[in-house]
Amino acid sequence: MKQYLDRTFLQLGRGFQFSAEPPPSLASAEHLNSRDPWTVLGSVLARVRQGDLRAVEVLPDLMARDDAALVWNACVQLIGFAGRTTFVLDTAARFLTRPDDLGIQWSIADLLRNACSLHAVEPLLQLHAAATDRDARRHVERCLSTLLEEQPGALDDGAEEQEVPDPAYPEPFTQTMTVLDRDGYAAQVRDAAAGLAPQLASSDQAVTAGQPLDLAALVARLHDRIRSGEPSGSRMEWERMCFEASTGVDCSTFYEQGRLQRLAALAVLEDFMDTGHGAAFEPGVRYFFGHRVDD
């Protein structure tokens, strides 16, 4: 880990901010070929902040050769928020050859949620179908809810548990077992996606919260969520990352030692809202540090 990347890329940390002034030459293309993963990640961050969004396209190869959890987290944050949607989907497909891998379920679900695309729904459902670990399955469900529900609802609640006869106990020794209605849940998800599609000018428009991605609306929701006293959770933490990634606004004061700092977070959001900067971001379009993310 580099000194200038301490707690960078973490939702409860520094997000997309350097923790110290990086070396002036960090954005040089030569660092993209380094064998040190943190040099590569620092260089990619420096370049995408300046608008070279294609720099993230070196990262899938880094993921293939380095399976450290923090390296993967940094990669999925950078690729997911700064990468072209088609590239994000191609990266997901590359690793979805192992959908039953627990690390893949967590990381690729994050990657797909960050892309804010209806095209992410089917690969997320592929992960959901393969997830036998409850926490990983719940994570995938929260990712789908973030994309398709304005507030946590039926998709966030997850697949319904059903009691069915256990075939290991034939009559008269009947017993029941609990199974998940994964097919019913997938149908709910597809219905929600189909209901959202008519709101879009094209299926390639960015979405979140069951509507075209609207940064001003996202900031308002996040502000209301924090001001209401709602505990910090998956959706709030993701909205913070999306806001910071889109605008470049420093949100590193939102959390201290993993604890939400409500007054500091509200001050950052209210400053953004009061200046009217949200009007510069076109609805249905993704941005990274103010740079438009186009395919």
RODO-2510 file (C-alpha; in nm, 4 decimals, decimal comma):
residues 295
     n   res          X          Y          Z
     1     m     0,0000     0,0000     0,0000
     2     k     0,1301     0,3454    -0,0908
     3     q     0,1229     0,6281     0,1627
     4     y    -0,0802     0,8381    -0,0799
     5     l    -0,3466     0,5631    -0,1082
     6     d    -0,4169     0,5081     0,2613
     7     r    -0,7916     0,4221     0,2838
     8     t    -0,8422     0,5409    -0,0765
     9     f    -1,1104     0,3457    -0,2719
    10     l    -1,2971     0,2564     0,0492
    11     q    -1,6625     0,3544     0,0952
    12     l    -1,5996     0,4289     0,4626
    13     g    -1,2638     0,5853     0,3868
    14     r    -1,1302     0,8384     0,1398
    15     g    -1,3246     0,7271    -0,1659
    16     f    -1,1499     0,8593    -0,4756
    17     q    -0,9240     1,1047    -0,2906
    18     f    -0,5512     1,0629    -0,2411
    19     s    -0,4548     1,0531     0,1258
    20     a    -0,1360     1,2494     0,0579
    21     e     0,0125     1,4343    -0,2376
    22     p     0,1134     1,1655    -0,4898
    23     p     0,4410     1,1795    -0,6865
    24     p     0,4148     1,4323    -0,9724
    25     s     0,4993     1,1629    -1,2267
    26     l     0,2343     0,9167    -1,1039
    27     a     0,0066     0,9804    -1,4038
    28     s     0,2866     0,8856    -1,6436
    29     a     0,1891     0,5967    -1,8712
    30     e     0,4958     0,3968    -1,7653
    31     h     0,3381     0,3377    -1,4232
    32     l     0,0439     0,1564    -1,5815
    33     n     0,2831    -0,1302    -1,6586
    34     s     0,4302    -0,1563    -1,3099
    35     r     0,4358    -0,4966    -1,1390
    36     d     0,3371    -0,3227    -0,8146
    37     p    -0,0453    -0,3228    -0,8041
    38     w    -0,0672    -0,0082    -0,5922
    39     t     0,1523     0,1877    -0,8314
    40     v    -0,0818     0,0836    -1,1133
    41     l    -0,3912     0,1760    -0,9120
    42     g    -0,2461     0,5121    -0,8113
    43     s    -0,1548     0,5881    -1,1706
    44     v    -0,5008     0,4893    -1,2975
    45     l    -0,6660     0,7099    -1,0342
    46     a    -0,4457     1,0047    -1,1258
    47     r    -0,5225     0,9624    -1,4959
    48     v    -0,9001     0,9125    -1,4682
    49     r    -0,9323     1,2157    -1,2410
    50     q    -0,7754     1,4119    -1,5286
    51     g    -1,0177     1,2640    -1,7824
    52     d    -0,8255     0,9681    -1,9278
    53     l    -1,1053     0,7227    -1,8507
    54     r    -0,9623     0,4519    -2,0769
    55     a    -0,6832     0,4097    -1,8205
    56     v    -0,9078     0,1704    -1,6260
    57     e    -0,8811    -0,0793    -1,9097
    58     v    -0,5493    -0,2111    -1,7732
    59     l    -0,7196    -0,3232    -1,4520
    60     p    -0,8895    -0,6533    -1,5467
    61     d    -0,5468    -0,8036    -1,6149
    62     l    -0,4361    -0,6815    -1,2725
    63     m    -0,7421    -0,8527    -1,1201
    64     a    -0,6505    -1,1752    -1,3005
    65     r    -0,3001    -1,1849    -1,1542
    66     d    -0,3651    -1,0423    -0,8056
    67     d    -0,6562    -1,1712    -0,5993
    68     a    -0,5981    -0,9534    -0,2909
    69     a    -0,9325    -0,8223    -0,1645
    70     l    -0,8214    -0,4585    -0,1401
    71     v    -0,6778    -0,4675    -0,4929
    72     w    -1,0043    -0,6086    -0,6278
    73     n    -1,2075    -0,3489    -0,4400
    74     a    -0,9986    -0,0678    -0,5885
    75     c    -1,0356    -0,2163    -0,9370
    76     v    -1,4138    -0,2576    -0,9218
    77     q    -1,4582     0,0963    -0,7901
    78     l    -1,2458     0,2455    -1,0679
    79     i    -1,3770     0,0282    -1,3515
    80     g    -1,7376     0,0448    -1,2336
    81     f    -1,7595     0,4202    -1,1963
    82     a    -1,5131     0,5381    -1,4643
    83     g    -1,5275     0,2614    -1,7241
    84     r    -1,7417     0,2509    -2,0359
    85     t    -2,0587     0,0486    -1,9753
    86     t    -1,9681    -0,2066    -2,2413
    87     f    -1,6248    -0,2449    -2,0838
    88     v    -1,7761    -0,2937    -1,7384
    89     l    -2,0060    -0,5638    -1,8753
    90     d    -1,7198    -0,7318    -2,0608
    91     t    -1,5109    -0,7294    -1,7424
    92     a    -1,7982    -0,8814    -1,5457
    93     a    -1,8430    -1,1523    -1,8100
    94     r    -1,4716    -1,2347    -1,7923
    95     f    -1,4991    -1,3219    -1,4233
    96     l    -1,8522    -1,4625    -1,4263
    97     t    -1,7110    -1,7891    -1,5520
    98     r    -1,6860    -1,8573    -1,1762
    99     p    -2,0214    -1,7271    -1,0468
   100     d    -2,0159    -1,9609    -0,7456
   101     d    -1,6937    -1,8044    -0,6120
   102     l    -1,7726    -1,5978    -0,3019
   103     g    -1,5261    -1,3217    -0,3866
   104     i    -1,6657    -1,2965    -0,7390
   105     q    -2,0186    -1,2628    -0,6013
   106     w    -1,9265    -0,9704    -0,3777
   107     s    -1,6890    -0,7894    -0,6118
   108     i    -1,8644    -0,8326    -0,9448
   109     a    -2,1976    -0,7340    -0,7881
   110     d    -2,0297    -0,4091    -0,6795
   111     l    -1,8810    -0,3634    -1,0252
   112     l    -2,2189    -0,4047    -1,1938
   113     r    -2,4042    -0,1768    -0,9515
   114     n    -2,1448     0,0965    -1,0057
   115     a    -2,2149     0,0919    -1,3800
   116     c    -2,5756     0,2111    -1,3254
   117     s    -2,7062     0,0137    -1,6217
   118     l    -3,0159    -0,1927    -1,6929
   119     h    -2,7788    -0,4244    -1,8793
   120     a    -2,6371    -0,5185    -1,5365
   121     v    -2,9620    -0,6846    -1,4274
   122     e    -2,9128    -1,0231    -1,5951
   123     p    -2,5520    -1,0768    -1,4793
   124     l    -2,6585    -0,9737    -1,1281
   125     l    -2,9334    -1,2368    -1,1444
   126     q    -2,6714    -1,4899    -1,2555
   127     l    -2,4774    -1,4095    -0,9379
   128     h    -2,7964    -1,4310    -0,7320
   129     a    -2,8764    -1,7753    -0,8678
   130     a    -2,5289    -1,8995    -0,7735
   131     a    -2,5052    -1,7386    -0,4287
   132     t    -2,5419    -1,9986    -0,1553
   133     d    -2,3871    -1,7778     0,1128
   134     r    -2,6622    -1,5671     0,2709
   135     d    -2,4530    -1,2514     0,3118
   136     a    -2,3345    -1,2629    -0,0503
   137     r    -2,6904    -1,3211    -0,1718
   138     r    -2,8196    -1,0289     0,0359
   139     h    -2,5452    -0,8106    -0,1112
   140     v    -2,6549    -0,8943    -0,4654
   141     e    -3,0163    -0,8187    -0,3703
   142     r    -2,9162    -0,4780    -0,2311
   143     c    -2,7270    -0,4023    -0,5525
   144     l    -3,0383    -0,4828    -0,7579
   145     s    -3,2541    -0,2727    -0,5265
   146     t    -3,0161     0,0232    -0,5580
   147     l    -3,0564     0,0093    -0,9355
   148     l    -3,4306    -0,0548    -0,9538
   149     e    -3,6036     0,0779    -0,6386
   150     e    -3,6257     0,4418    -0,5294
   151     q    -3,6225     0,3249    -0,1690
   152     p    -3,5506    -0,0221    -0,0279
   153     g    -3,8565    -0,2368    -0,0990
   154     a    -3,9445    -0,5854    -0,2174
   155     l    -3,6196    -0,6297    -0,4123
   156     d    -3,4172    -0,5210    -0,1129
   157     d    -3,6171    -0,7610     0,1072
   158     g    -3,4853    -1,0407    -0,1099
   159     a    -3,6028    -1,3822    -0,2190
   160     e    -3,8937    -1,5246    -0,0226
   161     e    -3,8244    -1,8216     0,2002
   162     q    -4,0668    -2,1122     0,1568
   163     e    -4,1240    -2,4301     0,3594
   164     v    -4,1434    -2,7387     0,1368
   165     p    -4,1382    -3,1155     0,2034
   166     d    -3,7882    -3,2511     0,2530
   167     p    -3,7416    -3,5377     0,0019
   168     a    -3,4957    -3,7022     0,2415
   169     y    -3,7906    -3,7849     0,4695
   170     p    -4,0570    -3,9859     0,2806
   171     e    -4,4018    -4,0396     0,4306
   172     p    -4,4940    -4,1072     0,7006
   173     f    -4,1722    -3,9478     0,8337
   174     t    -4,2440    -3,6064     0,6829
   175     q    -4,0171    -3,3120     0,7483
   176     t    -3,9955    -2,9720     0,5842
   177     m    -3,7013    -2,7731     0,4600
   178     t    -3,6594    -2,4041     0,3842
   179     v    -3,5901    -2,3080     0,0239
   180     l    -3,5547    -1,9728    -0,1459
   181     d    -3,7930    -1,8725    -0,4214
   182     r    -3,5121    -1,7578    -0,6502
   183     d    -3,7266    -1,7883    -0,9632
   184     g    -3,9985    -1,5721    -0,8093
   185     y    -3,7412    -1,3151    -0,7060
   186     a    -3,5866    -1,3079    -1,0538
   187     a    -3,9344    -1,2487    -1,1995
   188     q    -3,9836    -0,9535    -0,9611
   189     v    -3,6510    -0,8075    -1,0680
   190     r    -3,7264    -0,8454    -1,4381
   191     d    -4,0694    -0,6884    -1,3897
   192     a    -3,9077    -0,3883    -1,2178
   193     a    -3,6539    -0,3523    -1,4985
   194     a    -3,9293    -0,3775    -1,7606
   195     g    -4,1258    -0,1078    -1,5776
   196     l    -3,8245     0,1228    -1,5787
   197     a    -3,7340     0,0737    -1,9457
   198     p    -4,0120     0,2980    -2,0885
   199     q    -3,8763     0,5917    -1,8852
   200     l    -3,5474     0,5754    -2,0752
   201     a    -3,4660     0,7355    -2,4078
   202     s    -3,2612     0,4204    -2,4760
   203     s    -3,1583     0,1108    -2,2826
   204     d    -2,8086     0,2586    -2,2617
   205     q    -2,9132     0,5455    -2,0345
   206     a    -2,7717     0,5277    -1,6831
   207     v    -3,0173     0,4386    -1,4075
   208     t    -3,0377     0,4221    -1,0318
   209     a    -3,3193     0,4157    -0,7754
   210     g    -3,5680     0,2991    -1,0377
   211     q    -3,5258     0,6041    -1,2617
   212     p    -3,2755     0,7618    -1,5003
   213     l    -2,9636     0,8578    -1,3084
   214     d    -3,0159     1,2166    -1,1907
   215     l    -2,7280     1,3469    -0,9820
   216     a    -2,9258     1,6326    -0,8267
   217     a    -3,1973     1,3885    -0,7199
   218     l    -2,9389     1,1434    -0,5843
   219     v    -2,7813     1,4197    -0,3744
   220     a    -3,1228     1,5224    -0,2420
   221     r    -3,2029     1,1624    -0,1456
   222     l    -2,8663     1,1192     0,0225
   223     h    -2,9085     1,4470     0,2094
   224     d    -3,2546     1,3459     0,3330
   225     r    -3,1278     1,0025     0,4317
   226     i    -2,8443     1,1424     0,6429
   227     r    -3,0514     1,4235     0,7925
   228     s    -3,3288     1,1831     0,8969
   229     g    -3,0934     0,9910     1,1251
   230     e    -3,1059     0,6769     0,9120
   231     p    -2,8158     0,4480     1,0063
   232     s    -2,5349     0,4275     0,7566
   233     g    -2,5903     0,1279     0,5301
   234     s    -2,5216    -0,0183     0,1883
   235     r    -2,7330     0,2279    -0,0093
   236     m    -2,6130     0,5405     0,1728
   237     e    -2,2502     0,4361     0,1387
   238     w    -2,2946     0,3639    -0,2317
   239     e    -2,4688     0,6979    -0,2936
   240     r    -2,1742     0,8744    -0,1308
   241     m    -1,9344     0,6958    -0,3678
   242     c    -2,1507     0,7702    -0,6720
   243     f    -2,1728     1,1394    -0,5790
   244     e    -1,7985     1,1669    -0,5266
   245     a    -1,7117     0,9693    -0,8388
   246     s    -1,9458     1,1764    -1,0548
   247     t    -1,8413     1,5195    -0,9301
   248     g    -1,4962     1,4850    -0,7785
   249     v    -1,6241     1,6554    -0,4627
   250     d    -1,4114     1,5440    -0,1672
   251     c    -1,6335     1,3314     0,0600
   252     s    -1,3546     1,1961     0,2793
   253     t    -1,5018     1,3753     0,5819
   254     f    -1,8224     1,1678     0,5602
   255     y    -1,6712     0,8901     0,7712
   256     e    -1,4188     0,8808     1,0530
   257     q    -1,2963     0,5418     1,1729
   258     g    -1,5918     0,3863     0,9926
   259     r    -1,8522     0,6066     1,1627
   260     l    -2,0768     0,8455     0,9701
   261     q    -2,0101     1,2115     1,0519
   262     r    -2,3549     1,3537     0,9839
   263     l    -2,2809     1,7249     1,0212
   264     a    -1,9703     1,7072     0,8032
   265     a    -2,1523     1,5063     0,5360
   266     l    -2,4512     1,7413     0,5339
   267     a    -2,2206     2,0421     0,5001
   268     v    -2,0594     1,8942     0,1867
   269     l    -2,3941     1,8074     0,0300
   270     e    -2,5563     2,1408     0,1151
   271     d    -2,2642     2,3312    -0,0336
   272     f    -2,3090     2,1369    -0,3573
   273     m    -2,6855     2,1920    -0,3556
   274     d    -2,6594     2,5638    -0,2750
   275     t    -2,4171     2,6320    -0,5594
   276     g    -2,6445     2,4655    -0,8150
   277     h    -2,3608     2,2557    -0,9572
   278     g    -2,5987     1,9638    -1,0122
   279     a    -2,7419     2,1378    -1,3179
   280     a    -2,4187     2,0686    -1,5060
   281     f    -2,4818     1,6920    -1,4986
   282     e    -2,7155     1,5620    -1,7678
   283     p    -2,9714     1,3077    -1,6423
   284     g    -2,9165     0,9557    -1,7690
   285     v    -2,5437     1,0134    -1,8188
   286     r    -2,2572     0,8878    -1,6042
   287     y    -1,9663     1,1125    -1,5116
   288     f    -1,6330     1,0671    -1,3406
   289     f    -1,4871     1,3791    -1,1777
   290     g    -1,7037     1,5833    -1,4118
   291     h    -1,5844     1,3967    -1,7222
   292     r    -1,8615     1,2352    -1,9231
   293     v    -1,8376     0,8540    -1,9375
   294     d    -1,9245     0,7558    -2,2958
   295     d    -1,8933     0,4279    -2,4836
***
